[in-house]
Amino acid sequence: QVQLVESGGGLVQPGGSLRLSCAAPESIFSISTMGWYRQAPGQQRELVATITITSSTNYADSVKGRFTISRDNAKNTVYLQMGSLKPEDTAVYYCNLKRVLGRYLEVWGQGTLVTVAV
């Protein structure tokens, strides 16, 4: 069973920064689009950012200019660097993997809580 291992969540003050990491199995990481999604209390899960196997990126309008998604294929890890954090960024952040070469596969991480508050 494919598992994603997330880390980096926590409590941060408004205006602060935080970096999330998500490690995936070596066998499929390089052939998968990776993404971060988030779900705030009482809200639906929403896209934050994605990065393709060619490192093309896509961001939600609400995080453009503040968040950066990147991937390190040597470490099989995707990162989400979050800056200028706002209270409305508070949510559980989920890593997502979609294999795009070969048989389709989609996997979700367990989620990591990010709380932006004084």
N, C-alpha and C positions, 0 to 999 in steps of 0.2 A: 504494500500500500504506500502510495506516494505521500510524503508529509513535508510541509513547509514549516520552518522554525523561525519565528519572529522574535525580535527583541528591540528594546530601545524606548518603549513607552514610559510615561511617568507624568509627574506634575511639573509644570513650568509656568512662570509668570507671563502675563501679556507682554508681547514684544520680544520674548525670548526665542530660543532655538532648540531644536531637538532633532535627532537623527534616528530613523527607524531602519532596521535591517531585516532581511528575510533570506534565509538560506534554503536552497532547493537541491534535489538530487542531481549529481553531476551528469547522469545519463540523459536528462531531458532539459536541463536549464538552458543550454545554448540553442535549443530548437523551440523555445517557448517565448511567447509574449508575457511579460510580467507586469503586474499592476498593483496599485494600492487603492482600496476603497475604504469608506468610513461609514459608520452608522452612529448617529447621535441618538440620545434617548427619545423615544417616541417618533423617530423619523425612519424613513426608508434608507437602505444602504445606497450610497452614491459613489460614483467614480471620483477619484482624486487625481490619479495620473497613471499612464501606462507607458511602457517602453518596449519596442519591438526587438526582434532578433538583430535588426540592423541599427538599433539604438535610436530609432525615430521615436519622438516623445509626443504625448498628448496630455493636456492638463484641463481640469475643470476651471472655468472662469474665476471661480472664487479663490483659487490658490495660485493663479498665474502671477509670476514675478516674486512669489514668496516661497514656493516649494520647488525643489528640484529632484527629479527621479533619475537614477543612474544604475548601471549594472556593471558588475565585475565578473566576466565569464571565467576568469582564472579561479575565482573564489566561489563561483556559483551563487552569488549573492546579489540581491537588488536592494537599493537604498532609497530612502525618502528623506531628503534634507529639508527640514521645515524651519522657516524663519519668519520673523515679524508675526509671531503667533497671536491669535485673537481668541477670546473666550468662545466664540462660535466655532472654533476648530476643535473644541472638545468633543471627543467621540472615541469609539472603539475602531481602530484601524486594522483592516484585514489585507493581508497579502494574497494575491491571486496569480495563478499560473495557468496559461492556456497553451498547450502544445500545438504548434501550427505546422509542423512537418511530421508526416506519418499519421497514425491514428489519433483523432482528436481526444484530448484529455484536458479536463479542467479541475483544478484543485484550489481549495481555500485554506489559508492559515487559520490558526485558532483565535487570532485577534489580540491586539495589544491596546491598552487604554491610554489615551493621551488626554490629560486634563490641563486646561489653561485657565489659571485663576491666581488671584493675589494671595 
